[in-house]
Amino acid sequence: MPILLENLSRGILGMMFLLVVCWAFSNNTRAINWKLVLIGIVAQVCFALGVLKVNFITAIFSWLSEKFVELIAIGHKGIEFMFGNIGNQSGAWGYIFAVQALPNIIFFAALASILYYLGILQKIVYVFAWMLKKLGISGPESVSTAANIFLGQTEA
């Protein structure tokens, strides 16, 4: 799949817009570490190119995506078991937020709790926090940011 110029320019414009908004709302613009910002953007671009263009990385992410889709399908089977015909999205009732979305949130919160209990989540968060720490971010910021990837704001 080729990278189209319009998509690339839209992405660059979006990144620049985010940087300008963050700079505009900063209470101390002189304290912004532009080297760190540039390193973060370069790392993000390298990661994106790796996911989109390197075959084995694309295969890994495709496999992970399939597993998460299977996991969500298992959750939907549980929803249909619990709520019967109301839990079927393609049924006469259609999509009901309280029946479709909220059980998924509970399901993934329970899954995160199980991964935490088994010690798996801590290892994953540690790896991400270590990578962020290498960028020069403080320890607590690194751990909080890495945990926010997998958990909500309150759990992290």
C-alpha positions as CSV (number, residue, x, y, z in Angstrom):
1,M,0.0,0.0,0.0
2,P,1.7,3.2,-1.1
3,I,1.8,6.3,1.1
4,L,-0.3,9.0,-0.5
5,L,0.9,12.6,-0.4
6,E,-2.5,13.8,0.8
7,N,-2.4,11.4,3.7
8,L,1.2,12.3,4.5
9,S,0.5,16.0,4.4
10,R,-2.7,15.6,6.5
11,G,-0.6,13.7,9.2
12,I,2.1,16.4,9.2
13,L,-0.4,19.2,9.4
14,G,-2.1,17.4,12.3
15,M,1.1,16.9,14.2
16,M,2.1,20.6,13.7
17,F,-1.4,21.6,14.9
18,L,-1.0,19.5,18.0
19,L,2.4,21.0,18.7
20,V,1.1,24.6,18.2
21,V,-1.9,23.9,20.5
22,C,0.4,22.4,23.2
23,W,2.8,25.2,22.9
24,A,0.0,27.8,23.1
25,F,-1.5,26.3,26.3
26,S,1.9,25.8,28.0
27,N,2.4,28.0,31.1
28,N,6.1,28.0,30.5
29,T,7.0,27.8,26.8
30,R,10.7,28.4,27.5
31,A,10.9,25.1,29.5
32,I,9.8,23.0,26.5
33,N,12.5,20.6,25.6
34,W,12.3,20.7,21.8
35,K,15.0,18.1,21.4
36,L,12.8,15.7,23.3
37,V,9.8,16.6,21.3
38,L,11.7,16.0,18.0
39,I,13.1,12.7,19.3
40,G,9.5,11.6,20.2
41,I,8.2,12.5,16.8
42,V,11.0,10.7,15.0
43,A,10.4,7.7,17.2
44,Q,6.7,7.8,16.4
45,V,7.4,8.1,12.6
46,C,9.9,5.2,12.8
47,F,7.3,3.1,14.6
48,A,4.6,3.9,12.1
49,L,6.9,3.1,9.2
50,G,7.9,-0.2,10.8
51,V,4.2,-1.2,11.4
52,L,3.2,-0.2,7.9
53,K,6.2,-1.2,5.8
54,V,8.2,-4.0,7.5
55,N,6.6,-7.3,6.8
56,F,7.3,-9.2,10.0
57,I,6.2,-6.2,12.2
58,T,3.0,-6.0,10.1
59,A,2.5,-9.7,10.6
60,I,3.0,-9.4,14.4
61,F,0.4,-6.5,14.6
62,S,-2.0,-8.4,12.3
63,W,-1.8,-11.4,14.6
64,L,-2.3,-9.2,17.7
65,S,-5.3,-7.6,16.0
66,E,-6.8,-11.0,15.2
67,K,-6.4,-12.1,18.8
68,F,-8.1,-8.9,20.2
69,V,-11.0,-9.3,17.7
70,E,-11.4,-12.9,18.9
71,L,-11.3,-11.7,22.5
72,I,-14.0,-9.1,21.8
73,A,-16.0,-11.8,20.1
74,I,-15.8,-13.9,23.2
75,G,-17.0,-10.9,25.2
76,H,-20.0,-10.5,22.8
77,K,-20.9,-14.2,23.3
78,G,-21.0,-13.5,27.0
79,I,-23.2,-10.4,26.4
80,E,-25.6,-12.5,24.3
81,F,-25.6,-15.2,27.0
82,M,-26.4,-12.6,29.7
83,F,-28.9,-10.5,27.9
84,G,-30.3,-12.8,25.3
85,N,-31.8,-11.3,22.2
86,I,-31.1,-7.7,23.4
87,G,-27.4,-8.5,23.3
88,N,-27.4,-9.2,19.6
89,Q,-26.3,-6.1,17.7
90,S,-27.8,-7.2,14.4
91,G,-31.2,-8.1,16.0
92,A,-34.4,-6.1,16.1
93,W,-33.2,-4.0,19.0
94,G,-30.0,-2.8,17.3
95,Y,-27.1,-1.3,19.3
96,I,-28.0,-0.6,22.9
97,F,-25.1,1.2,24.7
98,A,-25.8,-0.2,28.2
99,V,-25.9,-3.7,26.9
100,Q,-23.1,-3.6,24.3
101,A,-20.5,-1.1,25.5
102,L,-20.6,-1.3,29.3
103,P,-20.1,-5.1,29.5
104,N,-17.1,-4.7,27.3
105,I,-15.6,-2.1,29.7
106,I,-16.2,-4.5,32.6
107,F,-14.8,-7.4,30.6
108,F,-11.5,-5.5,29.8
109,A,-11.3,-4.2,33.4
110,A,-11.5,-7.8,34.6
111,L,-8.9,-8.9,32.1
112,A,-6.6,-6.1,33.2
113,S,-7.1,-7.2,36.8
114,I,-6.2,-10.8,35.9
115,L,-3.1,-9.7,34.0
116,Y,-2.1,-7.5,37.0
117,Y,-2.7,-10.4,39.4
118,L,-0.5,-12.7,37.3
119,G,2.2,-10.0,37.1
120,I,2.1,-9.8,33.3
121,L,0.8,-6.2,33.2
122,Q,3.6,-5.0,35.4
123,K,6.2,-6.4,33.1
124,I,4.6,-4.9,30.0
125,V,4.3,-1.5,31.8
126,Y,7.9,-1.8,32.9
127,V,9.2,-2.3,29.4
128,F,7.2,0.8,28.1
129,A,8.3,2.9,31.1
130,W,11.9,1.9,30.5
131,M,11.7,3.0,26.8
132,L,10.1,6.3,27.9
133,K,12.7,6.8,30.6
134,K,15.4,6.6,27.9
135,L,13.8,9.7,26.3
136,G,14.7,11.6,29.5
137,I,11.2,11.6,31.0
138,S,11.1,11.2,34.8
139,G,10.4,7.8,36.4
140,P,6.9,8.6,37.7
141,E,5.8,10.2,34.4
142,S,7.1,7.2,32.5
143,V,5.3,4.7,34.6
144,S,2.1,6.7,34.6
145,T,2.2,7.2,30.8
146,A,3.0,3.5,30.2
147,A,0.2,2.4,32.5
148,N,-2.3,4.7,30.8
149,I,-1.8,2.8,27.6
150,F,-3.4,-0.3,29.1
151,L,-5.5,1.1,32.0
152,G,-7.7,4.1,32.5
153,Q,-6.7,7.3,34.1
154,T,-7.8,6.3,37.6
155,E,-6.2,2.8,37.6
156,A,-2.9,4.0,36.3
